[in-house]
Amino acid sequence: MKRYNPKDIEPKWQGIWEETGVYTADLQSSKPKYIAMSMFNYPSGAGIHIGHAMNYTISDVKARFKRQQGYESYHPVGWDAFGLPAENYAIKAGVSPQESMATIIPMYHKQYKAMGWSNDWEKEIATHLPEYYKRTQWIFTQMHKNGLAYQDSRMQWWCSIDKTVLANEQVIDGKCWRHDGPDDPPAEKREVKQWFFKITDFADELLQGLDVAAGHPLGQRLDRLALSVQQQPLHIQRAVMAALQAPHTGQHRYQELFQPIRAGLQLSDIHASECTLAGGRESTNT
């Protein structure tokens, strides 16, 4: 039996896949659709690593499996050029994200294709291009015009190395989760002026919309959406919790606030005065 030589066989078939467009999804076809969505990569100049190999191989296996089942299977590919690793690389190189991404992404193309993933390259997305961010800018301006985006100063965890805020979950043993070495500085609390979205103004609609998404045929086939639908009520309720807690110090009783919401009580019926305060220490559950 002839020895398997990946350097010969893999490029041959990858070339055939690209020439024939076998992984280009026709989203207008009559077939049932399946979207094997993975997070978009944050290009940092270092190339892909084993974490990328694991992440995108999982979605690739699901995309191929669904294709064999007769689905119009779409495996998206794209680049989050404004993610923290990409931003830090651009700062270190002393250039704009547009310039750094133009240099980095072609190398990622080569590495992705060498992995043999079934990505649809005709629909590639890159967040640093005007064709993409003009849409997000338009959405932001509409939210700002309608009073749903606003600036305020809040105390936040701060990483002095990455120069960015951190979520509570990203502070581990007092240090930034990316920089937890013995010589790395601890995370610190700092007052930061930042942008906020007032999702509490339409939290009822968000919660009601989750029921629609869960019942939609496409939503039932998207595993990640199904998981998100399960988790989102807690995230929305936490946002309401933070808004009600802001004028006070102390710790709210979560059950007293959350149970009425789950029972169908409108958020507009719940007032800050109805939230019982327990204890006197500063709450960390914001």
N, C-alpha and C positions, 0 to 999 in steps of 0.2 A: 504494500500500500504506500502511495506517495506521501511523503512527509508534508504536514500542513505548514505552510510558510506564510504567516500573516502579512509580511512585507510585500508579497506578490499578490495574494488573494484579496486582501482587504481593499487596497487601492483600486483594484480592477472593478469590484462590485460597487464600491462607493462611486466610482466614475459613471457606471451604468445607471445607478439610482439617480444621479444628478442629471444625466442626459435625458432620461426618460421622464423625469419629474414624478416619479412614483409616489413621493411623499407630499406632493402638492395637493392640498385639500380643496375640493370644489364645494364650498359652503352653500351653493345654490342647488345642489343635487337633490334627488328625491330620497336618498338614503337617510336613515336615522343618523344624527350627528353625535360625535363624541369628541370632547376637547380635553386633551391630556395636558393640562396647564401646570407648569412649574414656575417658580419665582424666576424673574429675569436676573441675569448675572450682573454683579457690580464689577466691571472691568477695572483692575487695579495695576496692571502691568506685569504681574507675577505669573499670569497664565492660570489655567485651570488646575485644581488640586483634587485630592481623593474625595473631598466633600462634594465637589461638583459632579464627579464621576458617579457617586452614589445617588445624588439627588436627581440628575437628569436621566440616569439609566432606569430608575423606577418609573418615571413618567413615560419613557420610551417603551418599556415592556408593556405598559397598559395601552399605549397608543397602538402598538403592533397587534396586541391581543384583540382589541376592539376592531381593528381593520380586518383581521381574519374572521371575525364574527359578522362581517358585512356592513359595519358602520363606516360612514364618511369620517375618518379619524383625522383630527387636526392636532398636531404637536407644535405649538407656538415656540418661537425663539425670539429673544430680544435682549436689550441691554439697558439696565438702570444706571444711566451715566451720572445721575446725581445721588447715587447711594454713597454712603460714607467712605468706603474704600476707594471708590473712583474719585471722589472729591479730594481725599487726602493725597492720592497719587498726583492729581493735577497741581495741587498746592506745592507738593515737593518738587515737581518738575518745573514749576514756575510758569505754567501755561494755563490757558482756559480749558474747561472740560471738553469743549468742541475739538480743540487741537489734540489733547491727549487721547481722546476716544478715536479720532481719525487714525492715530498711530497704533493704538492697541487692538482695536476690534478686528482688523484683518488677521492678526495672529490667533485670536480666539476662533475666527472662522475655521482656520486650518485645524486647530485642535479639536473643535466640535466635530468636524467632518471626519477626522481620523478616528474618533470614538464610534462612528457609525450610527449616530442617533438619527431618528427619522423626523428631523425638523423640517418644517415648511419654510424654506428660505425666501420664497416669493413674498411672504407676509412678515418679513423681519421688522421688528420694532426697535427704535433707538430713541431714548428720551431726550437726548441732547440735540436732536434735530428740530428745526422750527415746525416741520410738518406734524410733530407730536406735541411739543410743549405749547404751541399756540392754542391747542384745545384745552389743556389744563389751565392756561392763563385766562381763557375766556370763561371757564367754569368759575375760577376764583373771582374774577371781576363781577360776575353775576351774583355770587354769594355776598361780596362786599357791598354791592349796590343795594342789596336787600337786607343789609344789617346782620348777615349770618357769619361774617368773618370780621374779627375785631382783634385789636392788639391790647395786651395787658401784661403786667409784670407779675411773675409768680416765682416762688422759691422752687428750684429744681436741682436735682442731682447734676453735677457737672464733672466731666472728664477733662482734666487740664492738658492731657496729651492730645486727644482727638479734638479738643475744643468744641465739644458738643454736649447737649443735655442727655441724660440717661433716664430710662424708666426705672422704677423701683426694682424690677426683676433683673436689671442689668448691673446692679450694684451687688456684688458677691463678696462677703466678708470685708465689706468696707471699701472695696476697690472696683474699678471699671472692669467689666467682664473681658474686655480685650487686652487689658494691661494689669494683670494680677501677679506679676513677678515680685520678688522680695524687694527690689529697688524701685518699683513703680510707686508713684504717689497715690495716696488714698483719694477716693472720690470726695467731693465737697458739695455742700449746699450753697447755691448762689442765686441771687435774684436776677432773673433773665426776662427781658422784654421779648415777647413772641406773639405769634398769631394763633388764634383759637377759632374753631368752628362751633357755632351755637346749635349743636345737634339736639339739645334739649327742647328747642322751639318746635321741632317736628318729630320728637321721639315716639309719639303715639303712631304716627304714620309709618315710621321705621319698623316698629314692632308688628304692626298689622301687615306690612309688606312682606315680612318674613314668612307669614303663612301662605301668601301668594307664591313666593319663590319656592317654598317647600313642596307645594302642590303642582308646580309646573313640570311638564314632562322632561324638559331639559334639565331643570334643577334636580330632578330625581336621578338623572344619569351622571351628574357631576358630583363625584364623591367629595371634593373639597368644598363645593357649595353646600352640600348637605351638612358637612361638619360645621361650616361657618354659620349656617342657619341655626344649628344647635347652640353655638357659642355666643352669637350676637346679642340675644336678650340680656345676658349678663353684662356685656360691654356697654350696652345702651343704659342699663340701670346704673352701672357704675358712674357713667357720665352724669346722670341725674343726681346721684349721690354727691358727686363732687360739687355740682352747682349749688346744692342746698347747704352743703357743709361750709362753703367758702366764708360766709360772714361770721362763723362761730369757731370756737376752739373746743376740743373734746371729741368724743368718739360716739358716732351714731350706732344705734341698734339696727343692724342690717335687716333683720327679719321684719321689723315693723314697717320699714320702707318698701321692701321688695315684695312681700306677700300680697299687698293690695294691687300692685301692678300686675302680678301674675293672675290675679283674680279678675282683672278686667277694669279696674278703676283707672279713670283717665289721669294722666300725669298732672293736668291742670288742676285737678281736685286736691292735689297734695301740696301743702304749703310748708315752708321752713319751720313755722311755729309748731307744726304737728310732729316734727322729728324729735324724739326724745334723746336728750344727751345723757350719756352715762360716763362717770369718771371725769378726771380733770386733766389727764395727760393729752399731749398733742396727738391727733390721729395720724397714722401713716397710711390709711386706706383712702387715698384720694384718687 
